[in-house]
């Protein structure tokens, strides 16, 4: 992205103010003076004379079953929640800029879950889940469901109502035995062990921030 937009996103200045900083030769990218229109990404080291740039951190965290949604590391907070009986991926950060963009229901972000039920899935379960389920007067948005076997399915949602999957399944007379979140947008849980952290960085981080910060 352009350097002026980058500095605005980092809350260092407005875009117009960023242009002035560049003209005054106060901005460098990877040790070289920036010029108007210079391109920059998350991998670049941007320095602004007289400005302290906060270092934003992003981590994938595998929340175990049986604990409330909290952050295991001081200074980081979770983006969203998983209920006590659910487990899997949470994103932890100190970047307050992305909280609204990720959690506000007006934005669409894919979240993927693997769910195991106690009772056999009904023959019309996939169709009903995908078309929208009435949960206490609210019709859920369309989702994408893959049936893995008689008791396990994978679901991709673009919204995040409280206990949504549990409430959807309950409305369709299916009882959940296990619920695991495996993906948020392009961030995947992968082989991360329960209660473990891994830093989100490089291309994975660039893609994530590009999707979150550049939405309209």
Buried (B, 14 or more C-beta within 10 A) or exposed (E): BBBBBBBBBBEBBEBEEBBEBBEEEBBBBEEEEBEEEBEBBBEBEBEBEEBEEEEBBBBBBBBEBEEEBEBBEEEBBBBBBBBEEBBBBBBBBBBEBBBEBBEEEEBEBBBBBBBBBEEEBEEEBBEBBBEBBEBEEEEBEEBBBEEEEEBBBBBBBBBBBEBBBBBBBBBBEBEBEBBBBBBBBBBBBEEBEEEEBBEBEEEBBBBBBBBBBEEE
